[in-house]
Amino acid sequence: MRVYDVIKSYYDRTNDKEKLWHSIEELSDMVGQYKETDKEGYWGLMRKLHEVWNGMHYDCLFAKYEVENLYHFEGEREVKGEYWSKKQTDDLFQVYKNKIHPGYNEYDFYVGLNASYHDLVNSKRVRFPDKYESEIVEDAVAFWFQDADMAEGKVWWYFNR
Protein backbone atom coordinates (compact mmCIF):
# COMPACT_ATOMS: atom_id res chain seq x y z
CA MET A 1 0.00 0.00 0.00
CA ARG A 2 1.32 3.44 -0.99
CA VAL A 3 0.61 6.75 0.72
CA TYR A 4 -0.92 7.94 -2.56
CA ASP A 5 -3.44 5.06 -2.51
CA VAL A 6 -4.49 5.82 1.06
CA ILE A 7 -4.94 9.55 0.52
CA LYS A 8 -6.71 9.05 -2.81
CA SER A 9 -9.14 6.55 -1.33
CA TYR A 10 -9.97 8.89 1.60
CA TYR A 11 -10.37 11.88 -0.70
CA ASP A 12 -12.49 9.94 -3.21
CA ARG A 13 -14.81 8.93 -0.37
CA THR A 14 -15.09 12.30 1.35
CA ASN A 15 -14.09 14.93 -1.23
CA ASP A 16 -12.84 16.95 1.76
CA LYS A 17 -10.22 19.41 0.46
CA GLU A 18 -9.32 20.61 3.95
CA LYS A 19 -8.33 17.08 4.96
CA LEU A 20 -6.52 16.58 1.66
CA TRP A 21 -4.38 19.66 2.31
CA HIS A 22 -3.82 18.61 5.91
CA SER A 23 -2.59 15.21 4.64
CA ILE A 24 -0.21 16.93 2.23
CA GLU A 25 1.05 19.14 5.05
CA GLU A 26 1.75 16.04 7.18
CA LEU A 27 3.67 14.45 4.30
CA SER A 28 5.57 17.68 3.76
CA ASP A 29 6.61 17.81 7.40
CA MET A 30 7.76 14.20 7.31
CA VAL A 31 9.69 14.58 4.04
CA GLY A 32 11.18 17.85 5.33
CA GLN A 33 13.10 15.87 7.93
CA TYR A 34 15.25 14.53 5.10
CA LYS A 35 16.27 17.97 3.84
CA GLU A 36 19.57 17.76 5.72
CA THR A 37 20.09 14.01 6.13
CA ASP A 38 19.32 13.08 2.50
CA LYS A 39 19.73 16.37 0.68
CA GLU A 40 20.03 14.72 -2.75
CA GLY A 41 16.88 12.65 -2.26
CA TYR A 42 14.95 15.58 -0.82
CA TRP A 43 15.82 17.95 -3.68
CA GLY A 44 15.23 15.17 -6.21
CA LEU A 45 11.67 14.85 -4.93
CA MET A 46 11.21 18.62 -4.90
CA ARG A 47 12.37 18.80 -8.52
CA LYS A 48 9.99 16.01 -9.57
CA LEU A 49 7.08 17.82 -7.92
CA HIS A 50 8.14 21.05 -9.58
CA GLU A 51 8.18 19.40 -13.03
CA VAL A 52 4.64 18.09 -12.49
CA TRP A 53 3.39 21.66 -12.08
CA ASN A 54 5.82 23.71 -14.19
CA GLY A 55 7.44 21.39 -16.70
CA MET A 56 11.12 22.02 -17.39
CA HIS A 57 10.98 25.71 -16.52
CA TYR A 58 11.94 27.68 -13.47
CA ASP A 59 9.63 29.54 -11.16
CA CYS A 60 10.52 32.09 -8.49
CA LEU A 61 11.36 29.55 -5.77
CA PHE A 62 13.59 27.26 -7.79
CA ALA A 63 15.28 30.12 -9.67
CA LYS A 64 16.26 31.75 -6.37
CA TYR A 65 17.55 28.43 -5.02
CA GLU A 66 19.55 27.70 -8.19
CA VAL A 67 21.14 31.14 -8.43
CA GLU A 68 22.04 31.18 -4.73
CA ASN A 69 24.12 28.05 -5.34
CA LEU A 70 26.02 29.27 -8.42
CA TYR A 71 29.66 30.17 -7.90
CA HIS A 72 33.06 30.77 -9.45
CA PHE A 73 36.52 31.53 -8.08
CA GLU A 74 38.50 34.71 -8.43
CA GLY A 75 41.89 33.49 -7.39
CA GLU A 76 41.32 31.75 -4.07
CA ARG A 77 38.11 33.64 -3.28
CA GLU A 78 34.76 31.97 -3.94
CA VAL A 79 32.16 34.31 -5.45
CA LYS A 80 28.68 32.91 -4.98
CA GLY A 81 25.12 33.73 -5.94
CA GLU A 82 23.40 36.39 -7.95
CA TYR A 83 25.40 38.75 -10.15
CA TRP A 84 22.49 40.15 -12.15
CA SER A 85 19.36 40.88 -10.13
CA LYS A 86 15.98 39.58 -11.18
CA LYS A 87 15.04 43.14 -12.22
CA GLN A 88 18.15 43.43 -14.40
CA THR A 89 17.50 40.10 -16.11
CA ASP A 90 13.81 40.98 -16.56
CA ASP A 91 14.87 44.12 -18.42
CA LEU A 92 17.22 42.08 -20.61
CA PHE A 93 14.52 39.44 -21.14
CA GLN A 94 12.31 42.16 -22.67
CA VAL A 95 15.11 43.00 -25.10
CA TYR A 96 15.74 39.39 -26.15
CA LYS A 97 12.36 37.67 -25.80
CA ASN A 98 11.55 37.97 -29.50
CA LYS A 99 14.88 36.32 -30.38
CA ILE A 100 14.50 33.22 -28.20
CA HIS A 101 12.15 30.25 -28.08
CA PRO A 102 8.78 31.49 -26.76
CA GLY A 103 8.55 28.71 -24.16
CA TYR A 104 11.24 30.23 -21.96
CA ASN A 105 10.22 32.46 -19.10
CA GLU A 106 11.89 35.25 -17.16
CA TYR A 107 13.03 32.83 -14.42
CA ASP A 108 14.77 30.58 -16.95
CA PHE A 109 16.47 33.73 -18.25
CA TYR A 110 17.51 34.81 -14.74
CA VAL A 111 19.14 31.43 -14.05
CA GLY A 112 20.75 31.14 -17.49
CA LEU A 113 22.33 34.59 -17.41
CA ASN A 114 23.68 34.20 -13.88
CA ALA A 115 25.00 30.71 -14.65
CA SER A 116 26.81 32.00 -17.71
CA TYR A 117 28.24 34.87 -15.71
CA HIS A 118 29.82 32.46 -13.23
CA ASP A 119 31.09 30.19 -16.01
CA LEU A 120 32.52 32.90 -18.25
CA VAL A 121 33.43 35.97 -16.22
CA ASN A 122 37.09 35.14 -15.63
CA SER A 123 37.93 34.58 -19.31
CA LYS A 124 35.62 37.30 -20.68
CA ARG A 125 36.97 39.92 -18.28
CA VAL A 126 40.50 39.28 -19.60
CA ARG A 127 39.53 39.14 -23.29
CA PHE A 128 36.96 41.97 -23.24
CA PRO A 129 37.72 44.18 -20.23
CA ASP A 130 35.43 47.01 -21.36
CA LYS A 131 32.48 44.91 -22.48
CA TYR A 132 32.71 41.54 -20.75
CA GLU A 133 29.16 41.77 -19.37
CA SER A 134 27.59 42.26 -22.80
CA GLU A 135 29.74 39.44 -24.19
CA ILE A 136 28.47 37.12 -21.45
CA VAL A 137 24.86 38.09 -22.13
CA GLU A 138 25.23 37.44 -25.87
CA ASP A 139 26.88 34.07 -25.27
CA ALA A 140 24.26 33.13 -22.66
CA VAL A 141 21.39 33.95 -25.00
CA ALA A 142 22.96 31.94 -27.83
CA PHE A 143 23.87 28.95 -25.62
CA TRP A 144 20.76 28.63 -23.47
CA PHE A 145 17.94 30.12 -25.47
CA GLN A 146 18.73 29.85 -29.19
CA ASP A 147 19.92 26.24 -29.33
CA ALA A 148 18.20 24.58 -32.29
CA ASP A 149 18.72 21.04 -31.03
CA MET A 150 17.13 21.78 -27.65
CA ALA A 151 14.59 24.48 -28.24
CA GLU A 152 12.99 24.45 -24.80
CA GLY A 153 13.82 23.54 -21.21
CA LYS A 154 17.62 23.53 -21.62
CA VAL A 155 18.37 25.55 -18.50
CA TRP A 156 16.20 23.35 -16.26
CA TRP A 157 17.51 20.17 -17.90
CA TYR A 158 21.14 21.20 -17.43
CA PHE A 159 20.81 21.78 -13.70
CA ASN A 160 18.34 19.02 -12.90
CA ARG A 161 19.46 15.90 -14.78
VOBA-1610 file (N, C-alpha, C; in pm, whole numbers, padded with zeros to 5 digits, always signed):
BEGIN
Met+00086-00118+00000Met+00000+00000+00000Met+00090+00124+00000Arg+00057+00219-00090Arg+00132+00344-00099Arg+00053+00456-00032Val+00125+00558+00011Val+00061+00675+00072Val-00040+00734-00026Tyr-00002+00742-00153Tyr-00092+00794-00256Tyr-00226+00720-00253Asp-00221+00587-00248Asp-00344+00506-00251Asp-00434+00537-00131Val-00372+00553-00015Val-00449+00582+00106Val-00517+00718+00095Ile-00438+00819+00060Ile-00494+00955+00052Ile-00600+00963-00058Lys-00573+00902-00172Lys-00671+00905-00281Lys-00801+00837-00240Ser-00791+00725-00173Ser-00914+00655-00133Ser-00994+00739-00033Tyr-00927+00803+00063Tyr-00997+00889+00160Tyr-01061+01008+00089Tyr-00984+01070-00001Tyr-01037+01188-00070Tyr-01153+01150-00161Asp-01140+01039-00233Asp-01249+00994-00321Asp-01377+00970-00243Arg-01363+00920-00121Arg-01481+00893-00037Arg-01542+01019+00020Thr-01458+01114+00061Thr-01509+01230+00135Thr-01512+01360+00054Asn-01422+01370-00044Asn-01409+01493-00123Asn-01381+01614-00034Asp-01313+01590+00077Asp-01284+01695+00176Asp-01147+01757+00146Lys-01147+01875+00085Lys-01022+01941+00046Lys-00939+01983+00168Glu-01005+02020+00275Glu-00932+02061+00395Glu-00849+01944+00447Lys-00906+01826+00450Lys-00833+01708+00496Lys-00724+01668+00396Leu-00753+01686+00268Leu-00652+01658+00166Leu-00529+01746+00190Trp-00550+01875+00208Trp-00438+01966+00231Trp-00368+01937+00364His-00444+01898+00464His-00382+01861+00591His-00293+01737+00572Ser-00339+01640+00492Ser-00259+01521+00464Ser-00129+01558+00392Ile-00140+01649+00296Ile-00021+01693+00223Ile+00075+01766+00317Glu+00021+01844+00407Glu+00105+01914+00505Glu+00178+01813+00595Glu+00110+01707+00637Glu+00175+01604+00718Glu+00288+01537+00641Leu+00263+01504+00515Leu+00367+01445+00430Leu+00485+01541+00414Ser+00454+01667+00392Ser+00557+01768+00376Ser+00646+01777+00499Asp+00584+01776+00616Asp+00661+01781+00740Asp+00751+01658+00755Met+00698+01543+00718Met+00776+01420+00731Met+00893+01420+00631Val+00865+01455+00506Val+00969+01458+00404Val+01072+01566+00437Gly+01028+01676+00496Gly+01118+01785+00533Gly+01228+01744+00628Gln+01206+01637+00702Gln+01310+01587+00793Gln+01433+01539+00716Tyr+01415+01505+00590Tyr+01525+01453+00510Tyr+01604+01562+00437Lys+01563+01686+00455Lys+01627+01797+00384Lys+01777+01803+00414Glu+01815+01773+00535Glu+01957+01776+00572Glu+02022+01639+00568Thr+01948+01534+00605Thr+02009+01401+00613Thr+02018+01332+00477Asp+01929+01364+00386Asp+01932+01308+00250Asp+01902+01421+00153Lys+01993+01516+00148Lys+01973+01637+00068Lys+01946+01604-00079Glu+02021+01509-00135Glu+02003+01472-00275Glu+01864+01413-00300Gly+01821+01324-00213Gly+01688+01265-00226Gly+01577+01367-00208Tyr+01594+01454-00109Tyr+01495+01558-00082Tyr+01478+01649-00203Trp+01591+01702-00255Trp+01582+01795-00368Trp+01541+01723-00496Gly+01572+01594-00508Gly+01523+01517-00621Gly+01371+01511-00622Leu+01313+01487-00505Leu+01167+01485-00493Leu+01109+01623-00521Met+01170+01726-00467Met+01121+01862-00490Met+01123+01896-00639Arg+01228+01854-00709Arg+01237+01880-00852Arg+01129+01804-00929Lys+01104+01679-00890Lys+00999+01601-00957Lys+00863+01667-00938Leu+00835+01713-00817Leu+00708+01782-00792Leu+00700+01911-00874His+00811+01982-00880His+00814+02105-00958His+00781+02076-01104Glu+00841+01972-01162Glu+00818+01940-01303Glu+00673+01903-01330Val+00606+01841-01231Val+00464+01809-01249Val+00385+01937-01274Trp+00415+02042-01201Trp+00339+02166-01208Trp+00391+02264-01312Asn+00522+02266-01335Asn+00582+02371-01419Asn+00655+02320-01542Gly+00663+02191-01560Gly+00744+02139-01670Gly+00890+02169-01644Met+00967+02179-01752Met+01112+02202-01739Met+01144+02352-01746His+01076+02426-01659His+01098+02571-01652His+01103+02614-01507Tyr+01180+02716-01482Tyr+01194+02768-01347Tyr+01075+02853-01306Asp+01054+02858-01177Asp+00963+02954-01116Asp+01045+03034-01015Cys+00982+03122-00943Cys+01052+03209-00849Cys+01132+03130-00745Leu+01070+03030-00684Leu+01136+02955-00577Leu+01259+02880-00624Phe+01246+02805-00731Phe+01359+02726-00779Phe+01466+02813-00843Ala+01428+02922-00909Ala+01528+03012-00967Ala+01615+03072-00857Lys+01551+03116-00750Lys+01626+03175-00637Lys+01722+03071-00578Tyr+01672+02950-00557Tyr+01755+02843-00502Tyr+01875+02814-00594Glu+01848+02804-00724Glu+01955+02770-00819Glu+02061+02879-00822Val+02018+03003-00832Val+02114+03114-00843Val+02193+03131-00714Glu+02131+03109-00600Glu+02204+03118-00473Glu+02319+03019-00466Asn+02310+02910-00540Asn+02412+02805-00534Asn+02514+02811-00648Leu+02503+02909-00737Leu+02602+02927-00842Leu+02727+02991-00784Tyr+02843+02956-00840Tyr+02966+03017-00790Tyr+03078+03007-00893His+03180+03087-00872His+03306+03077-00945His+03415+03126-00849Phe+03540+03108-00890Phe+03652+03153-00808Phe+03723+03267-00878Glu+03761+03364-00798Glu+03850+03471-00843Glu+03975+03455-00758Gly+04073+03390-00818Gly+04189+03349-00739Gly+04147+03243-00639Glu+04171+03268-00514Glu+04132+03175-00407Glu+03993+03205-00351Arg+03938+03319-00386Arg+03811+03364-00328Arg+03691+03310-00406Glu+03600+03246-00333Glu+03476+03197-00394Glu+03376+03313-00403Val+03320+03331-00521Val+03216+03431-00545Val+03088+03353-00574Lys+02986+03376-00492Lys+02868+03291-00498Lys+02741+03375-00516Gly+02645+03316-00587Gly+02512+03373-00594Gly+02488+03467-00711Glu+02389+03549-00692Glu+02340+03639-00795Glu+02443+03745-00834Tyr+02464+03761-00964Tyr+02540+03875-01015Tyr+02441+03976-01070Trp+02354+03928-01162Trp+02249+04015-01215Trp+02122+03991-01134Ser+02060+04098-01089Ser+01936+04088-01013Ser+01823+04041-01103Lys+01716+04000-01042Lys+01598+03958-01118Lys+01547+04076-01203Lys+01548+04194-01149Lys+01504+04314-01222Lys+01593+04337-01345Gln+01724+04324-01327Gln+01815+04343-01440Gln+01791+04239-01550Thr+01773+04113-01509Thr+01750+04010-01611Thr+01612+04023-01673Asp+01514+04072-01597Asp+01381+04098-01656Asp+01391+04204-01765Asp+01469+04308-01740Asp+01487+04412-01842Asp+01554+04355-01967Leu+01655+04272-01948Leu+01722+04208-02061Leu+01630+04109-02132Phe+01547+04039-02056Phe+01452+03944-02114Phe+01359+04017-02213Gln+01317+04138-02178Gln+01231+04216-02267Gln+01303+04248-02398Val+01433+04269-02391Val+01511+04300-02510Val+01524+04177-02600Tyr+01543+04061-02539Tyr+01574+03939-02615Tyr+01456+03845-02638Lys+01343+03867-02576Lys+01236+03767-02580Lys+01186+03734-02720Asn+01197+03825-02813Asn+01155+03797-02950Asn+01261+03722-03030Lys+01378+03701-02970Lys+01488+03632-03038Lys+01512+03492-02980Ile+01431+03452-02883Ile+01450+03322-02820Ile+01321+03240-02832His+01332+03112-02803His+01215+03025-02808His+01109+03079-02713Pro+00984+03087-02758Pro+00878+03149-02676Pro+00843+03072-02548Gly+00887+02949-02535Gly+00855+02871-02416Gly+00933+02913-02292Tyr+01044+02982-02311Tyr+01124+03023-02196Tyr+01058+03138-02121Asn+01080+03140-01990Asn+01022+03246-01910Asn+01133+03330-01845Glu+01093+03433-01776Glu+01189+03525-01716Glu+01274+03460-01607Tyr+01224+03354-01544Tyr+01303+03283-01442Tyr+01409+03196-01506Asp+01376+03132-01619Asp+01477+03058-01695Asp+01590+03153-01735Phe+01552+03272-01780Phe+01647+03373-01825Phe+01736+03418-01709Tyr+01678+03441-01595Tyr+01751+03481-01474Tyr+01857+03376-01438Val+01820+03250-01438Val+01914+03143-01405Val+02021+03131-01514Gly+01980+03129-01639Gly+02075+03114-01749Gly+02180+03224-01754Leu+02137+03348-01738Leu+02233+03459-01741Leu+02330+03453-01624Asn+02278+03427-01504Asn+02368+03420-01388Asn+02461+03301-01396Ala+02414+03188-01448Ala+02500+03071-01465Ala+02613+03102-01562Ser+02578+03165-01673Ser+02681+03200-01771Ser+02780+03301-01715Tyr+02732+03392-01634Tyr+02824+03487-01571Tyr+02930+03411-01492His+02887+03320-01406His+02982+03246-01323His+03076+03160-01407Asp+03026+03105-01516Asp+03109+03019-01601Asp+03209+03098-01686Leu+03173+03219-01725Leu+03252+03290-01825Leu+03324+03415-01778Val+03293+03465-01661Val+03343+03597-01622Val+03496+03605-01621Asn+03563+03504-01572Asn+03709+03514-01563Asn+03775+03527-01700Ser+03732+03449-01797Ser+03793+03458-01931Ser+03744+03581-02006Lys+03617+03614-01995Lys+03562+03730-02068Lys+03619+03861-02015Arg+03643+03869-01886Arg+03697+03992-01828Arg+03839+04019-01880Val+03915+03913-01906Val+04050+03928-01960Val+04044+03964-02109Arg+03959+03894-02184Arg+03953+03914-02329Arg+03879+04042-02369Phe+03779+04080-02291Phe+03696+04197-02324Phe+03677+04285-02200Pro+03781+04346-02150Pro+03772+04418-02023Pro+03666+04529-02020Asp+03639+04590-02133Asp+03543+04701-02136Asp+03401+04658-02166Lys+03383+04534-02211Lys+03248+04491-02248Lys+03221+04344-02214Tyr+03286+04295-02110Tyr+03271+04154-02075Tyr+03127+04117-02038Glu+03054+04208-01975Glu+02916+04177-01937Glu+02828+04154-02061Ser+02839+04243-02160Ser+02759+04226-02280Ser+02800+04102-02358Glu+02926+04067-02355Glu+02974+03944-02419Glu+02913+03821-02350Ile+02906+03824-02219Ile+02847+03712-02145Ile+02699+03700-02178Val+02629+03812-02181Val+02486+03809-02213Val+02464+03750-02352Glu+02539+03796-02451Glu+02523+03744-02587Glu+02550+03594-02593Asp+02656+03550-02528Asp+02688+03407-02527Asp+02581+03327-02452Ala+02531+03382-02343Ala+02426+03313-02266Ala+02300+03297-02349Val+02260+03401-02417Val+02139+03395-02500Val+02157+03289-02609Ala+02272+03291-02676Ala+02296+03194-02783Ala+02300+03051-02728Phe+02369+03030-02617Phe+02387+02895-02562Phe+02258+02838-02504Trp+02193+02915-02418Trp+02076+02863-02347Trp+01947+02872-02426Phe+01928+02979-02498Phe+01794+03012-02547Phe+01777+03011-02699Gln+01884+02989-02773Gln+01873+02985-02919Gln+01928+02854-02975Asp+01936+02753-02894Asp+01992+02624-02933Asp+01889+02546-03013Ala+01916+02524-03141Ala+01820+02458-03229Ala+01795+02313-03191Asp+01894+02245-03135Asp+01872+02104-03103Asp+01813+02081-02964Met+01788+02187-02891Met+01713+02178-02765Met+01641+02309-02746Ala+01529+02321-02813Ala+01459+02448-02824Ala+01394+02494-02694Glu+01368+02404-02601Glu+01299+02445-02480Glu+01343+02360-02361Gly+01353+02424-02245Gly+01382+02354-02121Gly+01529+02327-02096Lys+01618+02384-02174Lys+01762+02353-02162Lys+01819+02394-02027Val+01782+02509-01977Val+01837+02555-01850Val+01797+02459-01738Trp+01668+02428-01729Trp+01620+02335-01626Trp+01687+02199-01641Trp+01693+02149-01763Trp+01751+02017-01790Trp+01896+02013-01744Tyr+01973+02116-01776Tyr+02114+02120-01743Tyr+02138+02108-01592Phe+02060+02177-01515Phe+02081+02178-01370Phe+02010+02065-01297Asn+01919+01997-01362Asn+01834+01902-01290Asn+01837+01761-01346Arg+01933+01726-01427Arg+01946+01590-01478Arg+02073+01527-01430
//
